[in-house]
Amino acid sequence: MKWGSASLRVPASMMNAFASRSIARNWRPCLNEILLHCLNPDRIVVRGGETEPCAGALADVYVDLGGRVEWYGKPFPTIYRHALGLAGDPPASEVIAIGDSLQTDILGAARMGFDAIFVTGGIHAGETFPAEFGLRNGVGDWHPVAVVESLR
């Protein structure tokens, strides 16, 4: 994964500064022995109009440095199974997911067979839903039931 790519829009300077910090270099020999638990796989967030890296981006750097990561949260099924259990185990046909991240929110919904609303006003501002999303991610011709700019 290359930082600063258009798909993530994380400024390369942010991620390169993290990856090259002396602490990362000093810990590199131990990284394969230390398991990082990433509880939020989101790579970026927009706060106050500014794009910032999230835990998932830092975990990606950790992997690139040779570390091991245990991933939790969207798009992984465990979090959905837990949420469905709390909701009384409704069938997938009665669930709708709403999210602004193709890599976590929308991919997780697609893998679970949920309908979804893709919000384009978040981290993918100005982008359209990619026509090849389903094929590229192994979910066939899946696509969201709606694409909206905002929930307001």
C-alpha positions as CSV (number, residue, x, y, z in Angstrom):
1,M,0.0,0.0,0.0
2,K,1.4,3.4,-0.9
3,W,0.6,6.3,1.3
4,G,-0.8,9.4,-0.2
5,S,-2.7,7.5,-2.9
6,A,-5.8,9.0,-4.3
7,S,-7.9,6.1,-2.9
8,L,-6.9,6.9,0.7
9,R,-6.0,10.5,0.4
10,V,-3.8,10.3,3.5
11,P,-1.0,12.9,3.1
12,A,2.2,11.0,2.3
13,S,4.1,13.2,4.6
14,M,2.0,12.1,7.6
15,M,2.5,8.4,7.0
16,N,6.1,8.7,6.0
17,A,6.9,10.7,9.1
18,F,5.3,8.0,11.2
19,A,7.0,5.1,9.4
20,S,10.5,6.7,9.6
21,R,10.3,7.8,13.2
22,S,13.3,6.5,15.3
23,I,10.9,4.5,17.5
24,A,9.7,2.5,14.5
25,R,13.2,1.9,13.3
26,N,14.4,0.9,16.8
27,W,11.5,-1.6,17.3
28,R,11.7,-3.1,13.8
29,P,13.7,-6.2,15.0
30,C,11.0,-7.0,17.5
31,L,7.9,-6.3,15.3
32,N,7.3,-10.0,14.3
33,E,7.0,-10.9,18.0
34,I,4.6,-8.1,19.0
35,L,1.0,-8.5,17.8
36,L,-0.8,-5.2,17.3
37,H,-4.6,-5.3,17.9
38,C,-6.3,-2.8,15.6
39,L,-9.8,-2.1,16.9
40,N,-10.7,0.4,14.2
41,P,-9.6,-0.5,10.7
42,D,-10.6,2.9,9.2
43,R,-7.6,4.4,7.5
44,I,-8.6,8.0,7.5
45,V,-11.2,10.4,9.1
46,V,-12.2,13.9,8.3
47,R,-12.3,16.1,11.3
48,G,-13.1,19.8,11.0
49,G,-12.4,19.5,7.2
50,E,-9.0,18.0,7.8
51,T,-8.0,14.5,6.7
52,E,-6.2,12.6,9.5
53,P,-4.9,9.0,9.6
54,C,-6.8,6.6,11.8
55,A,-5.8,3.4,13.6
56,G,-6.1,1.3,10.4
57,A,-3.5,3.5,8.6
58,L,-1.1,3.1,11.5
59,A,-1.7,-0.7,11.5
60,D,-0.9,-0.8,7.8
61,V,2.4,0.9,8.5
62,Y,3.1,-1.6,11.2
63,V,2.5,-4.4,8.7
64,D,4.8,-2.7,6.2
65,L,7.5,-2.5,8.8
66,G,7.2,-6.3,9.4
67,G,4.7,-6.4,12.3
68,R,1.6,-8.6,12.7
69,V,-1.9,-7.2,13.2
70,E,-5.1,-8.7,14.5
71,W,-7.9,-6.7,12.9
72,Y,-11.3,-6.0,14.5
73,G,-14.3,-4.0,13.4
74,K,-15.6,-3.3,9.9
75,P,-15.3,-4.9,7.4
76,F,-14.7,-8.1,9.4
77,P,-17.7,-10.4,10.1
78,T,-17.2,-10.7,13.9
79,I,-18.4,-7.2,14.6
80,Y,-21.4,-7.7,12.4
81,R,-22.3,-11.0,14.1
82,H,-22.0,-9.3,17.5
83,A,-24.3,-6.4,16.4
84,L,-26.8,-8.7,14.8
85,G,-26.9,-10.7,18.1
86,L,-27.6,-7.6,20.0
87,A,-30.4,-6.7,17.6
88,G,-32.1,-10.1,17.9
89,D,-30.4,-11.8,14.9
90,P,-32.5,-10.2,12.1
91,P,-32.0,-11.7,8.6
92,A,-29.6,-9.8,6.3
93,S,-32.5,-8.8,4.2
94,E,-33.8,-6.6,7.1
95,V,-30.5,-4.8,7.7
96,I,-29.2,-1.7,6.1
97,A,-25.7,-0.3,6.6
98,I,-24.8,3.4,6.2
99,G,-21.2,4.5,5.7
100,D,-18.7,6.7,4.0
101,S,-15.8,4.4,3.7
102,L,-15.6,2.0,0.8
103,Q,-12.8,0.0,2.4
104,T,-14.6,-0.6,5.7
105,D,-18.3,0.4,5.9
106,I,-19.4,-0.5,2.4
107,L,-17.2,-3.5,1.9
108,G,-18.3,-5.0,5.3
109,A,-22.0,-4.5,4.3
110,A,-21.4,-6.1,0.9
111,R,-19.6,-9.2,2.4
112,M,-22.4,-9.7,4.9
113,G,-25.1,-9.4,2.2
114,F,-26.6,-6.2,3.6
115,D,-28.1,-3.4,1.7
116,A,-26.2,-0.2,2.2
117,I,-26.3,3.6,1.7
118,F,-23.0,5.0,0.6
119,V,-22.4,8.6,1.8
120,T,-20.1,10.4,-0.6
121,G,-19.7,13.5,1.6
122,G,-17.2,11.9,3.9
123,I,-13.8,10.5,3.2
124,H,-14.7,9.9,-0.5
125,A,-16.0,13.4,-1.0
126,G,-16.5,14.2,-4.7
127,E,-16.2,10.5,-5.7
128,T,-18.8,8.3,-7.3
129,F,-19.4,4.7,-6.3
130,P,-17.0,2.7,-8.4
131,A,-18.8,0.5,-10.9
132,E,-16.2,-2.3,-10.5
133,F,-16.5,-2.3,-6.7
134,G,-18.3,-5.7,-6.5
135,L,-16.1,-7.5,-8.9
136,R,-12.9,-6.0,-7.4
137,N,-13.9,-7.1,-3.9
138,G,-15.3,-10.5,-4.6
139,V,-18.9,-9.6,-4.0
140,G,-20.2,-10.0,-7.6
141,D,-22.5,-7.3,-8.8
142,W,-23.3,-6.0,-5.3
143,H,-23.9,-2.2,-5.1
144,P,-25.5,0.1,-2.6
145,V,-29.2,0.7,-2.7
146,A,-28.5,4.4,-2.5
147,V,-25.7,6.9,-2.9
148,V,-26.2,10.2,-1.0
149,E,-23.9,13.2,-0.3
150,S,-25.0,13.6,3.3
151,L,-27.5,12.3,5.9
152,R,-28.5,15.9,6.7
